[in-house]
Amino acid sequence: MADDNVIIYATLTPRPGKEAELETLLRGMCQPSRAEGGCVMYDLYRSKNNGTFHFFEIWKTQKDIEAHREEPHFKNFRASLEGLTEGPPQPNFLERIDSRT
């Protein structure tokens, strides 16, 4: 992986009773996002502890993320979140710390 990759870990907390609906929406983001040219990785996880959902994303550049946010599937996703989560997605932009040095 190149050092200039952008790594995002985003958390979404479902509202009670909306877990299945949110999961369906989130699953629908994976294939079209992975098909985007700048996508290196786009995976969805669910916490076994508390049922929160987590996207782990790696993009080649910041411009690729900006292009992703303009895609129809991303805009549909954002518009469809209303009422499904306890709040907005919580993205975390990660910086790799190489502990081997």
HELIX and SHEET records of a PDB file:
HELIX    1   1 GLU A   19  ARG A   34  1                                  16    
HELIX    2   2 GLN A   62  HIS A   68  1                                   7    
HELIX    3   3 PRO A   72  SER A   80  1                                   9    
SHEET    1   A 4 CYS A  39  ARG A  46  0                                        
SHEET    2   A 4 PHE A  53  TRP A  59 -1                                        
SHEET    3   A 4 VAL A   6  LEU A  12 -1                                        
SHEET    4   A 4 GLN A  90  LEU A  94 -1                                        
END                                                                             
